[in-house]
Amino acid sequence: MAPHHIRKYQETDHKRVLDLFSQGMVEHIPATFRHILKLPQTILLLLGVPVALLLVSGSWLLALGSNVTLLVFLWLLARHPWKKYVVMYLQTDLADITKSYLRAHGSCFWVAESGDQVAGIVGALPVEDAPPGRKQLQVFHLSVALENRGEGLGKALVMTVLQFARAQGYSEVVLDTSIVQPAALTLYQRMGFQKTGEYFVDKISRLLGISTIQFKYCLPSAQEGGL
């Protein structure tokens, strides 16, 4: 296991950061596809359509072909939200990371180096519409390279955000993650984050049962000591 080092983002990191972000999102497509296949309505569709076509046409080839077509459609459906997510962020905050995260007070973007390359990323921005009396920092784009999983980089990056938040006087750190990201869900819960809500991003997500989970970490005050 190579030693890791966490530092602030630099402009020379930009291409590698975008690659890590994009690869991390695409990795969720198979899990999303498996999630869709387990839904009762999907099972009914995959069984009902071929049987109906077989009864109407008498053709096994047509029945089997319909299943292949349905599976391709479901794969594209599973792929859609993640590709949309990548395009959206590549055109917004990740287009100019320095401007989005490093020029304003109370925000930052970090990279984790393992060996001689960037192997993990995370960003944090203040929540503009935080509840009254709360100063919240939101975590964005936590991602670790596939070949560096299991080295503790994800936990180290989250700890960096928590330490930064406390130093900046935030009272809470919040984040959103998907139900099809079990590794992320486990990491946050083990680190002390508490689930605060659950919602669907759009009608397609609701139809597919892919909910977004909201988490919150309450930071201790200076008088209470460390994290």
MIMI-394314 format. One record per atom (N, C-alpha, C, O, CB): x negated, y, z negated. Coordinates in steps of 0.05 Angstrom, whole numbers, plus 5000, padded with zeros to 4 digits. Each point is the difference from the previous one (the first is absolute). Glycine has a CB too. Layout:
// residues N
XYZ;...
// end
This chain:
// residues 227
498349765000;501750245000;498250255000;498450044982;505349714993;496750425046;498350245002;501050214980;502450024995;496749885053;499150254940;500850214982;501550225015;499550055023;496549864947;506050215016;501550215014;499650274986;499250024977;504249645037;497150555002;499750274991;502450165011;500549995024;494449974974;506450204984;502350165009;499150295000;498950104981;504449564999;497450475042;499250285004;502250155015;501949875010;493250014990;504850385001;501950165015;499649955030;497849955010;502350394953;502049695051;500049975030;498250215013;499850234991;504949595007;494050105023;498450185017;500949975029;501149795007;494950184961;503650245048;501049995027;498849775017;501349905018;499150594979;497249424996;498949785014;501449734995;499649815014;496050434984;506149764981;501649764994;502549975016;501449804999;496850234955;502550185061;502750025012;500949755016;502149894995;497250605006;499049435018;500849775017;500349754984;501949855004;495750365034;500649744943;500249764984;502550004982;501349804996;493750175004;505750274989;502450034984;502549935016;501749864991;496050494981;502449765052;502449955017;500249715007;502249885001;497450585018;498149414986;500049715007;501049844976;501649825003;494650255028;502849994945;500949864976;503050034995;501449814994;494050254986;505550195023;502950054996;501649855020;502049864993;496950594990;500449565043;501649875021;499949704996;502149865002;496950515029;498749514964;499749724996;501749904976;501249795000;494250225020;504550154958;501549934976;502949995005;501449834989;495150384984;504649985043;502850005006;500849765018;502149874995;497950635001;498449455025;500649785018;500049734985;501549825008;496550455030;500449704942;499949754984;502749934987;500549774994;494750324998;506550115005;502649954987;502149895019;502149924991;496850444977;500549645058;502049905019;500749714996;502449945000;495850405033;499949474965;500749724995;501749964975;501949845000;493950035023;503550274955;501649974975;502850105004;501949894990;493950164983;504550175042;502650115006;501649805018;502449964995;495850515001;500549415023;501349805017;501049764984;502249915004;494850245034;501349764944;500849774983;502450074982;501849844996;493449995005;504750424989;502250104983;502650005016;502149924990;494750364984;503149815051;502450015017;501149725006;502449954999;495950475021;499849394984;500949725007;501449874977;501649825004;494550155027;503450124944;501249884977;502850114993;501449904983;494050025000;505350305030;502650124995;502349825009;499849885021;498150584984;504249524980;502349835007;501250075028;500649825015;500550134937;499050315054;501250085026;498149925023;501049945022;501350444955;495149615018;498249915021;500249705005;500149925023;496850454965;503349484990;500349715003;502649945015;500049825017;497450104940;504750225036;502649965013;499850065030;501149865017;501250254940;496250115049;499750085028;498449805016;500749925022;499550554963;497649435003;498249815014;501349735004;499349855018;496850394963;505849695002;501549755003;502550035017;500649835016;497650034939;503250365040;502550045013;499950065030;501549885016;500150284941;496550015051;499950075028;499349765018;501449965020;497250504966;499349395008;499449765017;502349805001;500649895021;494650184969;506149884987;502249815000;502350105017;501149855016;497650004938;501950415044;502150125016;499449985030;501849935016;499350384946;496549755045;499249985028;500049715010;500849955023;496450464971;502049414989;500049715008;502949915005;500549855019;495350074954;506050165009;502849925003;501350125025;501649875014;498750084937;499050305055;501250135023;498849915026;501449965020;499450434951;496549595030;498649945025;499249715004;499749905022;498750564977;501349404978;499149725002;497049985006;499049785005;505550095009;494150354985;497150005007;498350034975;500150204986;501050015059;497249584950;498150014978;497850215006;499150134982;501849385008;498450515035;497950195008;500950294993;498450164990;500149535047;504050374970;501050274994;500250054970;499450224990;503249775052;498149804943;500250034970;497350044988;499750184983;504349525017;494050155009;497350034989;498850275009;498650144985;500849365015;501250585025;499050265009;501150234985;498750204996;500949605049;502950174946;501250224984;498650034973;499750234991;504749695031;494749864967;498650024974;497350135004;499250164983;503149435001;496350355037;497450135006;500450305003;498550164989;499849425033;503850494993;500650295004;500750134973;499150234996;502649675050;499849974937;500750124974;497550034983;499850204986;504749595017;493750024997;497650024984;498250225009;498850144984;501549375008;499550535035;498450225010;501350274992;498650184992;500049545047;504050294962;501450254992;499650054970;499550234992;504049695043;496649884948;499650034972;497150084993;499550164982;504149505010;494550245024;497250084996;499650305007;498750144985;499849395026;502850555010;499850295008;501450174979;499150234994;500849645055;502250034939;501450144979;498350034975;499950214988;504549625030;494149954976;498250014977;497750195005;498950124981;502449405007;497950505036;497750165008;500750305000;498350174995;500049455032;504250444979;500850285005;499450194977;498850215004;504749615024;497350124946;499650204979;497150064994;499350234994;504949624987;494149955022;497150044994;498750165022;498350174994;501649404980;500750375051;498950165022;501050294998;498450185005;501449405024;502750464964;501150264997;498650154978;499450245002;505049605015;495150024961;498650114977;497250105007;499150214992;503649494978;495950135046;497350075008;500050255017;498450184996;500349335002;503050495022;500150235018;500750264985;498850215005;502649485032;500550294945;500850244985;497750124984;499550245001;505149574996;493950024988;497950114983;497450075016;498650184991;503349554972;497750145059;497750085017;500450275012;498150145007;501049385003;503450564992;500750265011;500450224979;500350245007;501749525032;498050164936;500550204978;497650024982;497950115008;507049794994;495250004974;497950054980;497349875008;497950114993;505649914972;496549755048;497549875007;498750125025;497749935007;504049654973;499750595034;498850135023;497750194992;498050035014;506449945010;496050164953;497950174989;500049964969;501350144985;499350215053;497849454954;500049924972;498850224982;501050044978;498649485036;498450614996;498850224984;502150224994;500250094978;495349815043;506050185000;502050204996;502349914982;500950154983;497950035062;502049574959;502349894985;499449944971;501750044983;499949775059;495950104952;499549904973;497750144985;500049994975;501549595042;496750564996;497750104987;499950304997;498350114985;499449505032;504050544996;499950294999;501850114978;499650224991;499349795058;503249844944;501950104980;499149904972;498849794997;504950225037;497050144946;499449934972;501949774992;502350005006;496150474983;500549344997;501649794988;500549765019;501749844994;500450504979;496549645049;500249785018;497349905008;498050154997;506450035021;495449584992;497449895008;500449755018;502149885001;495850304956;499949745056;500049765016;497349864995;497950135002;505350065034;496849554958;497649864993;499549765019;501949905011;498750244941;497049795051;499349755014;498349834981;498450114984;501850125062;500049514957;498449814985;498049885019;500849885020;502950034946;493850115028;497949885016;499149734988;499549994976;499050475039;501449345002;498949744991;497849935019;500449975024;504149884957;493150115009;497749975017;499550265014;499550214987;501549315020;499050495019;499450245015;502450115016;499650165018;495749684984;507150074991;502350105015;502450064982;500249894978;498149855062;503550434971;502550064985;501849765001;500749905021;498950594991;501249414964;501649764998;502750054987;501649814999;494249934999;504750504993;502650064987;500650295000;498150175001;501349434971;503150475028;500850295000;502450044982;501649824994;496750225053;502050214944;502450084985;500150305000;498050144998;502049444973;502450535030;500450294998;502050074979;501549824991;497450225057;501250214943;501950084980;500750295004;498350185005;499849504963;504650385031;501050275004;502050064978;501449834990;498050145060;500850294942;501950074980;502949985010;500550055024;496150264956;505249615003;502849975008;501350284998;500150124978;500249405006;500750595038;501050275000;502750024986;500650214987;497049865056;504149734958;502650014988;500249824975;502049874996;500050235049;495949914939;500049844975;502250094981;500850235001;494249705004;506049884979;502150084980;499050224981;497650024995;504249515008;500050634987;499250224982;498449904976;500749804988;503450455026;493749884980;498449934977;497949785006;498549934982;505350204990;496149775053;498149795007;498250105022;500950145019;502449514968;494250285011;498050075021;499149735011;498549854987;500050594990;502349505047;499649745012;498050015023;499950185016;504749694970;493849915015;498149965022;500949745014;500549804987;495650444989;504049775051;500949765015;497749875015;498450145013;506250074992;495349534993;497949845014;500949945028;502349945005;496349864951;499550235063;500649945028;497749835012;497750024992;504850415012;498349395014;498249865018;497949834986;497749985010;503050395021;499949504947;498149814988;499749775019;501949865007;499450284946;496249815055;499549775018;497149914996;498250164996;505150025038;496349564967;497449874997;499649815024;501849865007;498350184942;497549975062;499449835023;500449704993;499449924977;497350425039;504349515003;500649724994;497649854990;500249834982;503250195054;494250034975;497649864992;499050084972;498249874990;500650095058;502350254941;499250094974;502149964978;499750104978;497450245045;505049514984;502049944980;498849824978;498349845006;505450215029;497249994940;499049834979;497650124986;498949884981;502949735043;497250624985;497750134988;500850214979;498250134988;499349795055;505050124953;500950204981;500150285010;500350194985;497949524981;501750335061;499950275011;502750144997;500150234994;496549625038;505650004971;502650124997;500550114972;500950224997;500849475038;497650154946;500350094972;498250234994;500850194986;500349355000;496450465024;498150224995;501050255013;499750224988;496649455011;504950325025;501150245013;502450114984;500250254997;498249575048;503350014946;502350094984;499050134974;501150214991;501949435029;495150244967;498950114976;498850285005;500250184983;498849365000;499750495040;498950265008;502250215001;499750234991;496649545034;506050154987;502350195002;501050074972;500650234994;500649585051;499049994938;501150054973;498150194984;501050184986;501249365014;495250415002;498150174986;500150295011;499950194985;497249415007;503150435034;500350265013;502550144990;500050244994;497549595047;504750024959;502650124991;499850104972;501150224994;501349475037;496450164951;499850104973;498250254998;500750184985;500149354999;497050465030;498250235000;501350265011;499450224992;496849465013;505850285013;501350225013;502550094984;501450185008;496849675036;502450014934;502350084984;502749895008;502050104992;495450304999;502649395026;502549875008;501149844977;498549894984;500050105064;504149984951;501349844979;500749725010;500349814985;501550614994;498649565048;500849745012;498749965027;499550195015;504849834960;495249735031;499149925027;502249825012;500849814987;494250225001;505950045036;502249855012;499249895027;498050105012;505450194964;498049515033;499449885026;502349845010;501849924984;493350075005;505049965037;501949825012;498649775014;497850045011;505450354996;498049374992;498949785014;502349825009;502250034991;493449994983;503849805044;502249835012;500249744986;498149894988;501150335056;503249674958;500649744988;498449775014;499749794988;504950384999;494549885037;498449805015;497050034996;498449895015;505350095019;495650174945;497150044993;499649884972;499550164981;500150265049;500549324966;499849884974;497450064985;500050034976;503049625041;494850364998;497450054987;500050284987;499050044978;498749665056;503450504981;500150274989;501950014976;499450134980;499750065066;503249684955;501950004978;498749884975;500350114978;503549845055;494749834970;498649884978;497950184988;499750024976;501249535044;497550584998;497950174990;501150234983;499050054978;498449845063;504650244969;501250234986;501149924973;499750144980;501350085064;500549564955;501249914975;497949924980;500350064976;503649785050;493950034983;497949924982;498550254989;498949984978;500649595047;500550644990;498650244991;501850184982;499150214991;498149775051;505249944954;501750154982;502150185013;501450154986;494949834984;504050015056;502150155013;502749884994;500249754999;496650385038;505250034961;502749914994;501850065024;499950225012;499449864939;502449735056;501950045022;502150204991;501149984978;498149555039;501350675000;501950204994;502450025019;502050134995;494350124985;503449615043;502250015019;499549835024;497949885003;503150584982;501049525032;499949845024;501950125021;502250074993;496649514981;500350445051;501750125020;499249895028;498049875003;502550554969;501249645047;499549925028;499350255016;501450204998;501749404998;494850385020;499150235015;502050085022;500550245004;494849624988;505949955021;502050055021;501949775002;499949814985;496750475040;505249734995;502149805003;498849735009;501049794992;502250575020;494749655003;498749755009;498749864976;500349754997;498850445048;499649964937;498849884976;502249884982;499649784989;496750555013;506049804996;502249904984;501049745013;500649804985;500650665000;499249545041;500949765014;498249764996;500949774997;501250535036;495349764967;498049784997;499349944971;498449824994;499850325050;502950014937;499549964972;497250074991;498949894981;504449755021;495450555013;497350084993;500150264984;500150225012;498149555031;501850204932;500250244982;497350114993;497949865001;506449964981;495750435011;497650144990;500350034969;502050094990;497450165054;498549664942;500050014971;498550244990;497850065010;502449444988;500950654984;498750234988;498849934973;501249874984;502150445040;494249784972;498649954975;499050264987;499750215014;498949355004;501150434956;499050244985;498149914978;500449794987;503950465023;493549904987;498149964978;500050254983;499450215010;497749475018;503650294947;500050234982;497350044987;498949824987;506050115003;493950295015;497350054990;500150104971;501750174993;496849945054;499749794936;499950104973;499050294999;498550085018;500749454965;501650614998;499050284996;497249994991;499049794991;505650384999;494050065011;497250014991;499849924971;498049894991;501150485041;503049694952;499949944971;500249704995;499149904979;502950555011;499249405029;500449724997;497749835008;500049764995;504750325012;493350035006;497649855008;500149915029;501450125016;498249734938;499049945052;499649915028;502449865011;502149984988;493149995003;504349935035;502149875014;500849744987;501849865009;496550355033;
// end
